[in-house]
Amino acid sequence: MFKLLSSADSVDRFIDQWNDSSEWVEAHTSGSTGTPKKIKLLKSDMQRSARSTNARFGITDSSVLASALSADYIAGKMMIVRAMEASCRLIMAKPALALPDFAGETIDLLAVVPAQCSNLMENGSFNGRLRNLIVGGAPVSPELEKEVSLMPWRTFATYGMTETCSHVALREFGSDTYRAMPGISFEVDERSCLVINAPDFSFGRIVTNDVVSLRDSNSFQWLGRFDNVINSGGVKFYPEQLERLLHGHIPYPFFLTSAPHPRWGECVVMAVEAPVHNSESAAETQEHLLEICREYLPRYAVPKRVVFLPSLPRTSNGKVKRTIPDYV
């Protein structure tokens, strides 16, 4: 029987909504590209997704699930539904970067965001009592992925969205390939963007803005967002991939984006959150950053200029927006 070992206000709200007479529950999109939106999800779709994840990780009525994610969002909601569908125990703690001990239980599946991974690794009490970890909600840096991969549990990056009731594909850390959940298949459109086919779900088919390299109908490599592609002289660059090459080498928060170029149409530009006090300081810092870019990036992907900002622009949920303010 489903048993909640600890709770939070968002969990109680969701369980009340789940147990009402409606066929759907209200959820919020992540706000990756703007303001989070309210949407309605069929409970039957959520149950189907939960059963798929449970089957993938061998979750049964003797399993223990755990999470310190808000049940106001899909990741937290789905951990509850998975526990309900498996009739197993669930430890649902209040959202926090520092994870609790989860009552010293052996955990079969734990859901986290990347920011919670460091605390998880530092807390040695999880060694030997955590079997599977799923990480979602934000990109995982190469350095963090490498560190987590050394831990004595299996870790998976998730691919999905609120509209798909959580993940439709998983990528085990150390691999570059996302693999479909049961009943899900993939294709690409004319932009090379991923198309999700889910005939057993009410949404059926979703066309995304994620550019991928399709391996087959059940697996793909994620390249970047179509919205972010930089076309410079006919050569397409995916800033997310370029940023991974630079991660750990640029000593400031940064992102890559595009700007108009009279000859090439677009060029790569780096926006940096760095303290520069005058034009001389800015010139020195820019040259230092470009030297790093020349060392780690392909020749034609080296930024044409560096823009210094007091802070990087972000969406309402804290994700970086690849836009340079008009005043720059």
C-alpha positions as CSV (number, residue, x, y, z in Angstrom):
1,M,0.0,0.0,0.0
2,F,1.2,3.5,-0.8
3,K,2.7,5.1,2.3
4,L,4.0,8.7,2.5
5,L,6.7,8.7,5.2
6,S,7.1,12.5,5.3
7,S,5.4,15.4,3.6
8,A,5.2,19.1,2.7
9,D,2.4,21.5,1.9
10,S,2.7,21.1,-1.9
11,V,2.4,17.3,-1.4
12,D,-0.8,17.6,0.6
13,R,-2.3,20.0,-2.0
14,F,-1.5,17.6,-4.9
15,I,-2.9,14.5,-3.1
16,D,-6.1,16.4,-2.4
17,Q,-6.3,17.3,-6.1
18,W,-5.5,13.7,-7.2
19,N,-8.3,12.3,-5.0
20,D,-11.0,14.7,-6.3
21,S,-13.5,13.7,-8.9
22,S,-11.8,15.5,-11.8
23,E,-10.1,13.6,-14.6
24,W,-7.2,16.0,-14.7
25,V,-4.8,17.9,-12.4
26,E,-3.4,21.4,-12.8
27,A,0.4,21.7,-13.4
28,H,2.8,24.5,-14.3
29,T,5.3,24.4,-17.2
30,S,9.0,24.9,-16.2
31,G,9.3,28.4,-17.7
32,S,12.4,27.4,-19.7
33,T,11.7,29.9,-22.4
34,G,9.5,32.4,-20.5
35,T,6.8,32.6,-17.8
36,P,5.6,29.3,-16.4
37,K,2.1,28.5,-17.7
38,K,-0.8,26.5,-16.1
39,I,-1.8,23.4,-18.0
40,K,-4.1,20.5,-17.4
41,L,-2.8,16.9,-17.4
42,L,-5.0,13.8,-17.5
43,K,-4.6,11.6,-14.5
44,S,-4.7,8.6,-16.8
45,D,-1.7,10.0,-18.7
46,M,0.2,10.5,-15.5
47,Q,-0.6,6.9,-14.3
48,R,0.6,5.5,-17.6
49,S,3.9,7.5,-17.4
50,A,4.4,6.4,-13.8
51,R,3.9,2.7,-14.7
52,S,6.5,3.1,-17.5
53,T,9.1,4.5,-15.1
54,N,8.3,1.9,-12.5
55,A,8.8,-0.9,-15.0
56,R,12.1,0.7,-16.2
57,F,13.6,0.7,-12.7
58,G,11.9,-2.4,-11.3
59,I,9.8,-0.5,-8.8
60,T,7.5,-2.8,-6.8
61,D,5.4,-2.6,-3.6
62,S,8.5,-3.3,-1.6
63,S,10.4,-0.3,-3.1
64,V,11.2,3.0,-1.5
65,L,11.1,6.2,-3.5
66,A,12.4,9.6,-2.4
67,S,12.4,13.2,-3.5
68,A,13.0,16.8,-2.2
69,L,11.3,18.4,-5.1
70,S,8.1,20.6,-4.9
71,A,4.9,18.8,-5.8
72,D,3.8,22.1,-7.4
73,Y,5.8,21.0,-10.4
74,I,5.7,17.8,-12.6
75,A,8.8,16.2,-11.2
76,G,7.5,16.2,-7.7
77,K,4.0,15.2,-8.7
78,M,5.2,12.2,-10.7
79,M,7.2,10.8,-7.8
80,I,3.9,10.7,-5.8
81,V,2.0,9.0,-8.7
82,R,4.8,6.4,-9.2
83,A,4.6,5.5,-5.5
84,M,0.8,5.3,-5.7
85,E,0.9,3.1,-8.8
86,A,3.5,0.7,-7.3
87,S,1.8,0.8,-3.8
88,C,5.2,1.5,-2.3
89,R,6.7,3.8,0.2
90,L,7.6,7.4,-0.6
91,I,9.7,9.8,1.4
92,M,8.8,13.3,0.2
93,A,10.9,16.0,1.9
94,K,10.5,19.8,1.7
95,P,12.4,21.2,-1.3
96,A,16.0,22.1,-0.4
97,L,19.5,22.0,-1.8
98,A,20.7,20.1,1.2
99,L,19.0,16.7,1.1
100,P,17.8,15.1,4.2
101,D,18.8,11.6,5.4
102,F,15.4,10.2,4.2
103,A,15.0,8.2,7.4
104,G,18.1,6.1,6.7
105,E,16.1,4.0,4.2
106,T,17.6,2.2,1.2
107,I,16.2,4.2,-1.7
108,D,15.4,2.5,-5.1
109,L,14.7,5.7,-7.0
110,L,15.6,9.3,-6.0
111,A,14.7,12.4,-8.1
112,V,16.9,15.5,-7.9
113,V,17.8,18.7,-9.8
114,P,21.5,19.2,-10.6
115,A,22.0,21.7,-7.8
116,Q,21.2,18.9,-5.3
117,C,23.8,16.5,-6.6
118,S,26.8,18.1,-4.8
119,N,25.2,17.6,-1.4
120,L,24.2,14.1,-2.3
121,M,27.8,13.2,-3.1
122,E,29.1,14.8,0.0
123,N,26.7,13.0,2.2
124,G,28.4,9.6,2.5
125,S,25.4,8.0,4.2
126,F,23.8,7.5,0.7
127,N,26.7,5.2,-0.4
128,G,25.3,1.7,-0.4
129,R,21.7,2.7,0.1
130,L,20.8,4.5,-3.2
131,R,20.2,2.4,-6.3
132,N,19.0,4.8,-9.0
133,L,19.1,8.6,-9.4
134,I,17.3,10.6,-12.0
135,V,18.4,14.2,-12.6
136,G,16.3,16.8,-14.4
137,G,15.1,20.3,-14.5
138,A,18.3,21.9,-15.8
139,P,21.5,21.0,-17.8
140,V,24.2,19.1,-16.1
141,S,27.7,20.4,-16.5
142,P,30.4,17.9,-17.8
143,E,32.3,18.2,-14.5
144,L,29.3,17.4,-12.4
145,E,28.3,14.5,-14.6
146,K,31.9,13.1,-14.4
147,E,31.8,13.3,-10.6
148,V,28.4,11.8,-10.2
149,S,29.3,9.0,-12.5
150,L,31.9,7.8,-10.0
151,M,29.3,7.3,-7.3
152,P,28.1,3.8,-6.4
153,W,24.6,4.2,-7.9
154,R,23.3,4.5,-11.5
155,T,22.4,8.0,-12.6
156,F,20.2,9.1,-15.5
157,A,19.5,12.4,-17.1
158,T,15.9,12.8,-18.0
159,Y,14.4,14.2,-21.2
160,G,10.8,15.4,-21.1
161,M,8.5,18.2,-20.3
162,T,5.4,19.0,-18.2
163,E,3.2,18.3,-21.2
164,T,4.6,14.7,-21.5
165,C,4.0,14.0,-17.8
166,S,7.7,13.9,-17.0
167,H,10.4,12.1,-19.0
168,V,9.9,10.3,-22.3
169,A,13.6,9.3,-22.5
170,L,16.6,8.7,-20.2
171,R,20.3,9.0,-20.8
172,E,22.6,7.2,-18.4
173,F,25.5,9.4,-17.2
174,G,28.6,8.6,-19.3
175,S,26.6,8.1,-22.5
176,D,25.5,10.8,-25.0
177,T,22.4,8.9,-26.1
178,Y,18.8,9.3,-24.8
179,R,16.7,6.2,-25.0
180,A,12.9,6.1,-25.2
181,M,10.7,4.9,-22.5
182,P,8.4,2.0,-23.4
183,G,5.7,3.0,-25.9
184,I,7.5,6.1,-27.0
185,S,9.2,6.6,-30.4
186,F,11.0,9.5,-32.1
187,E,11.4,11.1,-35.5
188,V,12.6,14.5,-36.7
189,D,11.0,17.3,-38.7
190,E,12.5,19.3,-41.5
191,R,14.4,21.4,-39.0
192,S,16.0,18.3,-37.5
193,C,13.9,18.9,-34.3
194,L,12.7,16.0,-32.3
195,V,9.1,14.8,-32.7
196,I,7.8,12.6,-29.9
197,N,5.3,9.9,-30.8
198,A,3.2,8.6,-27.9
199,P,0.2,6.8,-29.2
200,D,-0.9,5.5,-25.8
201,F,-1.1,9.1,-24.4
202,S,-3.8,11.7,-25.0
203,F,-1.2,14.2,-26.4
204,G,-0.2,11.6,-29.1
205,R,2.4,13.6,-30.9
206,I,4.5,16.6,-29.8
207,V,6.9,18.6,-32.1
208,T,9.7,20.1,-30.0
209,N,12.3,22.8,-30.7
210,D,15.1,20.5,-29.6
211,V,17.6,19.8,-32.4
212,V,18.8,16.2,-32.2
213,S,20.9,13.6,-34.1
214,L,18.4,10.7,-34.4
215,R,20.2,7.4,-33.9
216,D,17.0,5.3,-34.6
217,S,13.3,5.6,-33.7
218,N,14.0,4.9,-30.1
219,S,17.2,7.0,-29.4
220,F,18.8,10.3,-30.1
221,Q,21.7,12.7,-29.2
222,W,20.6,16.1,-28.0
223,L,22.4,19.0,-29.8
224,G,20.6,22.1,-28.7
225,R,17.6,24.4,-29.0
226,F,16.5,25.4,-32.5
227,D,15.7,28.9,-31.1
228,N,19.4,29.2,-30.2
229,V,21.1,27.9,-33.4
230,I,23.7,30.4,-34.7
231,N,24.1,30.4,-38.5
232,S,27.4,32.0,-39.4
233,G,28.2,31.9,-43.1
234,G,26.1,28.8,-43.6
235,V,27.8,26.9,-40.7
236,K,25.4,26.1,-37.8
237,F,26.6,26.3,-34.3
238,Y,24.8,25.0,-31.3
239,P,25.7,27.3,-28.3
240,E,24.9,24.6,-25.8
241,Q,27.5,22.3,-27.3
242,L,30.1,25.1,-27.5
243,E,29.4,26.0,-23.8
244,R,30.1,22.5,-22.7
245,L,33.6,22.7,-24.4
246,L,34.2,25.9,-22.4
247,H,32.7,24.8,-19.1
248,G,35.3,24.9,-16.3
249,H,37.6,27.2,-18.3
250,I,35.7,30.4,-18.2
251,P,36.0,31.9,-14.7
252,Y,32.7,33.8,-14.8
253,P,29.0,33.0,-15.5
254,F,28.5,33.3,-19.3
255,F,26.5,32.2,-22.3
256,L,26.9,32.2,-26.0
257,T,24.4,33.8,-28.4
258,S,24.3,35.4,-31.8
259,A,24.5,39.0,-33.2
260,P,24.0,40.3,-36.8
261,H,27.2,40.3,-38.9
262,P,27.5,42.2,-42.2
263,R,29.3,39.4,-44.0
264,W,28.4,36.2,-42.3
265,G,24.7,37.0,-41.4
266,E,25.3,36.0,-37.8
267,C,28.3,35.7,-35.6
268,V,29.0,34.2,-32.2
269,V,29.0,36.5,-29.2
270,M,29.9,35.8,-25.6
271,A,27.9,37.5,-22.8
272,V,29.7,37.4,-19.4
273,E,28.8,38.4,-15.9
274,A,32.1,39.8,-14.9
275,P,33.4,42.9,-12.9
276,V,35.1,45.3,-15.3
277,H,35.7,48.8,-14.0
278,N,36.9,50.7,-17.1
279,S,37.6,50.2,-20.8
280,E,41.2,49.0,-20.2
281,S,40.0,46.4,-17.8
282,A,37.3,45.3,-20.2
283,A,39.8,45.0,-23.1
284,E,42.2,42.9,-21.0
285,T,39.4,40.6,-19.7
286,Q,38.0,40.2,-23.2
287,E,41.4,39.2,-24.7
288,H,41.9,36.7,-21.9
289,L,38.5,35.1,-22.5
290,L,39.0,35.0,-26.3
291,E,42.3,33.3,-25.7
292,I,40.5,30.6,-23.8
293,C,37.9,30.3,-26.6
294,R,40.6,30.0,-29.3
295,E,42.1,27.1,-27.3
296,Y,38.9,25.1,-26.8
297,L,36.5,26.0,-29.6
298,P,36.6,25.3,-33.4
299,R,38.1,28.2,-35.2
300,Y,34.9,29.6,-36.8
301,A,33.1,29.3,-33.5
302,V,35.3,31.7,-31.5
303,P,33.2,34.7,-30.5
304,K,33.7,37.9,-32.4
305,R,33.2,40.0,-29.3
306,V,32.5,39.8,-25.6
307,V,29.7,41.7,-23.9
308,F,30.0,42.4,-20.2
309,L,26.8,42.5,-18.1
310,P,26.2,43.3,-14.4
311,S,24.1,40.1,-14.3
312,L,22.9,37.5,-16.8
313,P,19.3,37.9,-17.8
314,R,17.1,35.0,-16.5
315,T,13.6,33.7,-16.8
316,S,11.2,33.8,-13.8
317,N,12.5,30.4,-12.6
318,G,16.1,31.3,-12.8
319,K,17.2,29.8,-16.2
320,V,19.5,32.0,-18.3
321,K,17.9,33.8,-21.2
322,R,20.2,34.1,-24.3
323,T,19.4,37.7,-24.9
324,I,21.6,40.8,-24.7
325,P,19.8,43.8,-23.2
326,D,19.1,46.7,-25.6
327,Y,21.2,49.1,-23.5
328,V,24.4,47.2,-24.3
